[in-house]
Amino acid sequence: MLAFWMCCVPGTGAFSRSVPTDTLMPKALAFLEKHLEDLRQVRSRASVYTGTFTDLTARVACDICRERDQPLEPHRYAFAVEEAYPDGFMFTSTVDNKEISVRKLDRYEYEWRIPATRTVPPSPNRSLKHLASPFKVRQVYTVKYLNGVFSIRSVEGIKGPEAHLMLDLFALKGMGTPAYGSQNDFVPEVASSIVGAGLSWYFASIGSSGTNVFWLKTGLRIAQRTDKLTADELRYEKKGLRHTEAIGAGGLVVDAAPEIDVSRRVGELNETVRSTQLTIPLGLSKRFALGKKAELSLEAEVNWTLPISRSISGSFVLDQTGKHHMIGGELMDGSDATDLTYPAPEMAIMDASTGERIDFFVARTTALNNLDAGENGQLGFACLPALFFKKKGAIKYMIGIRLQWEGNPRNSGTLLDQEWFVGDQGDARPTLGSLTDDPFRLFAGVTFATRL
C-alpha cells in the first residue's frame, strides 16, 4: 500500500515509469488553474502564490506594468497586483490546449510549456492610466514536475507577430479577351501583361496578442501595363453620297446631283498602349502554419491604380474607293461593262452637303498617336494564395499566385465608326482599347517577395 502511494501520488517524492505523461497533463493543468486562482486572490494568498515558484531565478512577465512584459521577481509582481487591484485581480484565462508542449528532462522530471490568453480587467486605481481599459495578453507558463512535486518555473510574455517590410516582384498576364459588344462588328484580340515591383508592409491586426491573427497590408507598387490590340479588317460603306455637279464637254452641267458609293476598308489594325502606373494596395490575410519553416497565406486585396505616364503607338492601312457612280441616271462603267472603281487621288470628289474633299486611295498607312487612353485612376481587386518561408524563425521569403482584377481605362459612350479612321478629331479620338464594355480585366501570374 505504501509503495502504491509513493508511485502514484504527486508530491510524495517518487514517479513510476508506468505512469505516462498524458496522465500527468490534467494534474499539471489543475495545478496551473489553482496557481491562477491564488493570483486572483493574491491579497490574501500572496505567500501561497509566490511559494509555487521554487526556482530562485524565476521571473514573471509583468502584464500590468507600464513597460509591458518586463520580467519581475514573483513577490514584486504580487505586490504590483495588490496595488493595482486591491479588491481582487478578477481576470479570465483560456488555455490553448493544442499548443501545449512537454519535455522530459530526467527520469522523474518533466516540463510543460502551457500558453494561455488572459483578459485583464481595468484597474480601480485611477492613477494607473495604462490600466484604464481591459486588454488581452498572451503568456506561456512553464510548469515543472520533479519527483512528484509541481512548481512554476517562469511566466513569459508572448509578443505579437512582428511587422515586416517586403520587396515584391511580379509578372501577370491578361486572361480571356475583353468584350466589345456595343461596337458592332469590332472584335479585336487584346494581349495584356503587367510587370512590376513594390514594397509591402505587413502588420498584425485582429488578435495580434495571440497566434490566431489576421494581417493587414499596405504599400506602394510601380508597374508597366502593356495592352496590344489587333483586329481583322473592318468595312464601311457610305451609299449614295451626293457630290458636286458633274461637268461635261463644253462646260455644260451634266448632272447637278450625281451620286457615288464610297467604300472604306481598314486592315492591319494594331494599337499598343503602355502605361506606367502606381498602385496603393490594402490587403487582409490569414496565415496557417505548415510546420516550423513555412506558412500558407490567403490574402484578399483592394487597390487603387493611377497611371503616371502613357505611350500610345500603332497604325492601320486604309483603302478608300468609289464605285457605283451614277451621273444623269446612268451607271459609269468600263469598256467591259463592269462597274468602275475609283482608286486614285486624281479621281477625288467634293461632298455636296459639307464641301469636304473625298480622296480615293489604296493601302494608305496611318499612324496612331495623340489619342485619349481613357479614365485616370481605377479601382482593382486581387486574391493571393502564397507560401511564406521562414529562416531562423522569422519570415524571409514569399512566393505566390496573384489573381488580379485590374480596372480597364474606358471611354464609355463612344461608338466606333468610319469617322474614327477618316475624321479629323485630334486629341478627342479615344484609343480603341478604351472602347471595351468590360470595367475589369483578369490578370494571373506569379509574385515573389523577400524581406528587407
Secondary structure, 3 states (H helix, E strand, C coil): CHHHHHHHCCCCCCCCCCCCHHHHHHHHHHHHHHHHHHHHCHHHHHHHHHHCCCCCCCCEEECCCCCCCEEECHHHHHHHHHHHCCCCCCCEEEECHHHCEEEEEECCEEEEEEEEEEEECCCCCCCCHHHCCCEEEEEEEEEEEECCEEEEEEEEECCCCCCEEEEEEEEEEECCCCCCHHHCCCCCEEEEEEEEEEEEEEEECCCCCCCCCEEEEEEEEEEEEEEEEEECCEEEEEEEEEECCEECHHHCEEECCCEEEEEEEEEEEEEEEEEEEEEEEEEEEEEEECCCCEEEEEEEEEEEEEEEEEEEEEEEEEEEEEEEEEECCEECECCCCCECEECCHHHCEEECCCCCEECCEEEEEEECCCCECCCCCEEEEEEEEEEEEEECCEEEEEEEEEEEEEECCCCCCCCCCHHHHHCCCHHHCECCHHHCCCCEEEEEEEEEEEEC
